[in-house]
Amino acid sequence: MDALLRCWPGLAEAKIRSTLYGHALEHGGRSIHEGLWVHNDPASRDGAGMDVNIAAVFAHLRVPIIRWPGGAFANDYHWRAGVGPIDERPTTVNSGWQECEPNTFGTNEFLQSCAQIGAAPLITMNLETGTPKEALDWVEYCQFPGSSSLTALRAKHGRIQPHAIPYWIAGSLCQGKSAFLSAADYAKEAARFIVPMSRFDPQLQFLLQGMTCSYEHPNGENWNQELCEALRGQSFMNYLCLEPSFTQGGGATFSNDDYDALFAHVITFEEELEKAEALLHYYFPKGNVALAVTEWGMKHPEASLENGMEQPNTLRDALFAASMLHLFNKWSPRVAIANLNQAVNVLQCLMKTRPGDLLLTPTFHVFDLMIPHYDALRVRTEVETPSFEVRESGSSTTRSIPCLDVSASLSENTIRLTVINKSRSQTIKTRIELGEAKAAAVSGTALLGATPQDQNTFEDTGCVRPHRLHFKSFKNAKDEVVHSFPPHSFTALTITLES
């Protein structure tokens, strides 16, 4: 099978925002407790109390933004329980996860961890069981530089200088379990929280919750339009959030049809982005509201509250993550923020832990190989590729899925090209044309496994791993770059251009 990939480095476009490569931490399961936060284990912790290996992974990935404390957890979280001396904090019950919460990881621990990693904090407010005054006090405690009772309390807790928190999310809708039965009710309640906060600090940016087709909510179908209608003329919404959840077959026992059909979900989600963007153009014509995807990823049937939402993480999950990240690159800067759900142990995580040990999932390797795209100029591409037909669950129509999925960026004199070969069985030999430019050197890495079902385990940590590619001769007779992309693979190429 042959394909043609055209890149035009002379037509480089807007920057790919690094904030599209964010992650989420949520109190529930082993995401934080027994995962990130090991303050009682001096041998495993860093200076902030994080697991030293997890902190190293975050630093290596240069994680740009982290959402906390949830998700479902946020709707029952009260920040005062998580500040002050750790051994004096109360143990509370969180209804979203149906777990006891020791509150040993709270506001200052999260913000200190973000500062150490170099990530911007994105905090979800509690709109369901919290109050506007509680949220306003939270901002004052964290960010006010002057002298007040709350800033004195912050200093007593060991933090004299104010934190900087640029982003606040107005609650969580929790897949139909939300207390808000209509978008208009949600908009009204969000305004009660946000307006006093924005008066207190006009630099704060606020994200409001939209819905996708994956939400099971009685008013989900028209939610985004009704929300935009309710907020027309308001200036406090900076981002409309979408939080899609994807599933297709079992986590590691999926069929060939499940594998193929999963990639149709990415196309469907792009159609949802298009609809949301059209609403924003209509209701906010000044262009002052962007899109954010503050929670995305696979949720397999194996994940449940009983097992802490842990699930298999296979090569298929990694290829899906790469396809979503390519989509975000394509939509930058219209999509400004994105957060994988979640970073540690839970759902489509980057890493799994057990006492004294850490395992990197295939999804981690995709994020690692895409670091060169951060803040680089997106390069226009065109792909002529074979495709395959799939039928989405519950649909009588089929979609054509291109085998090759490509994203390209330019930094200085170098093109970074990431390519997914979604075909389960076919190697695709590809000619790569560079417009008026010529390649001086090519290097690359491919993420490979024997089957899409392959996953890393503590017994076999390298089952799915990157392989260095060797390019002794990379050009054909026409001076074009030629490369064969293996089936079910993710490849990152670095093409240095002639001066």
Summary of the structure (lengths in Angstrom):
residues: 499
radius of gyration: 22.9
end to end distance: 32.8
largest distance: 74.4
contacts: 1724
relative contact order: 0.15
helix: 29%
strand: 28%
